[in-house]
Amino acid sequence: MRFARENLLFARSGMKEDYAPYHTICFLCHGSAEKYLKAFLIWHGWELKKIHDLNDLLAFCVDFEQGFENLKEECGLLNEYITEGRYPGDLPFESIGEDDAKEAIEAAEKIEEHVLKNINLPSDDEKKDPGDKMPGDEG
């Protein structure tokens, strides 16, 4: 989950730039959401699959926790940035603006909050070993 947190951290910090790369911010928000959803699934024993579509991942999450149904709008919004933030094509980079980036950050934050609420991680005081890692914390 460290990578999910880092994606969202960099998306937030990108908004502070004089020239904010909004397309990159939106792409990072999609990546953060994808990683959080996969962390939740792996936490429940799901075998990692190469899936980038948030709606598909969300459907798997709902199998474990019905409350994920409430994230359909956020996943649909962020799915728009699977390729748009990385590759030029039908949607030019310039068409992704500040409002889009703010909305993407809010959507990713909602997904982050829901996942963290539904994964029972030990608090720092409860960890037996300081080297304990969370799902996705390689290295």
RAQUI-V902412 format. One line per field, one symbol per residue. burial: # if it has 24 or more other C-alpha atoms within 12 Angstrom, else .. A space follows every 50 residues. Layout:
burial->???
This chain:
burial->#.###.##.###.##....########################....... .##########......#..##.############.......#..#.#.# ############.###.##..............###...
